[in-house]
Amino acid sequence: MSLIEAGKPAQHIPARAPEVFDESGAGDTCLAALGVALAAGAPLHSASLLANACAGLAVSKAGTAVVHLEDLAGVLQTDDLHGAEAKISTLTRAVEISEKLRARGRKIGFTNGCFDLVHPGHVSLLRQARAACDYLIVGLNNDASVRRLKGETRPVQSEMARAIVLASLASTDMVVLFEEDTPLKLIEAIRPDVLVKGADYSVEKVVGHEIVQSYGGRILLADLEEGFSTTGTIARIVK
């Protein structure tokens, strides 16, 4: 987008779309966002930046799509994020990415956990999960959820610290925090093609297995790396 004002140098604003999926609605979205920003009192340059970001989001979605406020906030914050932090996302964005990739024939994988102190067992599970799909989403229990499940002394690391560590791994494509005790809400919304847990579970004990199997999805029980556990690590540190 180029902004040309009388008596000022032309300003060229680069496109912000991470990937163009459907060009429908880019112009309409741009003009609507520009109008709203100007009506709210934003300077023309700031309004143009906002409109450009909205247009980029519009073309990254399938068909004529709505640009949600949280999506826009995420895009605007991306310039301040580096590397792994950009992979930490919302459930709304996870669903949109999943639908877009699935429409292109890609398989979406999902696994979850507290991942309090990431160890080789976690790394192995995530590597196996990623090998079974084209895009891996990791559901991460937030701090309140971990405390309910593990006790008041946990987690050792904050939810954001845990999310950044997970997102730093090459096997992980996206991390989504959730506040419930189980990831059932995420599984219902994302509808993964492959649901992954460790082999210490049976298929019947994997949360969401009925949902995934109902539409022909696969449950993968990943091989375990013996001798690794967060609880065991903490016990050795305390001693």
PyMOL commands that set and color helices and strands:
alter all, ss='L'
color gray80, all
select helices_A, chain A and resi 26-39+44-59+69-78+83-87+91-103+120-131+143-150+159-168+184-190+203-205+209-214+230-238
alter helices_A, ss='H'
color red, helices_A
select strands_A, chain A and resi 2-3+11-12+88-89+108-113+135-141+174-178+194-198+218-222
alter strands_A, ss='S'
color yellow, strands_A
deselect
rebuild
show_as cartoon
